């Protein structure tokens, strides 16, 4: 059954009565726009129309009166009418966008976006980004490429980790990259912020821990020699002035190399 109304406003929507069977309401002001009234209390905005040049009528559902304001529903309705006039099916476009969104959720796509974001923020050098992308992502983490990032489980990670036992250091670096990708996905609302299935590997001590190469120099005997070699008054070591000053700066201030490389004159 189809009813016809002269008005569309909040008062009219609130006054809609529910019947035993579903029915539609058309609006004289907005051709093609309908409201479907479900007996269970669901009221939905719908566009009903034919694609230009013929074809059977299409029914495009936009959402309920609880989810959409009248203005937003009208915007969606007018957009659909434009698509129909161009000979396009809005329902097929919806399905296509949904498929594209699902594909963009694959681990590979999210990881590539993460690396690009790091380069744009100058937190990754181009060399490190290329290494992360070409070797770690496209080689070591190839197993996860086509998997939806929200469907990667701890079990899948453990299985992959055990298969990569021949290269313990490389798989550890790949696991760290994966952990960072999950953290990035959380900040982008792709997954829940608390979702990071790699955390178990680190928290339970299951991941490979490379031996630390950090060695403390003796302040009394070794550090003075090191400073002299960097100073290089006879130019035996061919240390350029920029590198020398950067190393001195780190020694005297204790700041990290990345901070020195990203520092601006206004911060000195």
Protein Blocks (a to p, Z undefined) as FASTA:
>chain_A
ZZddfbdcfklmmmpccdfbdcddddfklghiacdddfkopacdddddddehiajddddd
fbdfklpcfklmmmmmmmmmmmmmnopafklmmmmmmmmmmmmmpmklmmmmmmmmmmmn
opacfklmmmmmmmmmmmmmmmmmmpcfklpcfklmmmmmmmmmmmmmlmmmmmmmmmmm
mmmmmmnomacfklcfklmmmmnopaccdddfbdcddfklmmmmmmmmmnomnomnopaf
klmmmmmmmmmnopafklmmmpcfklZZ
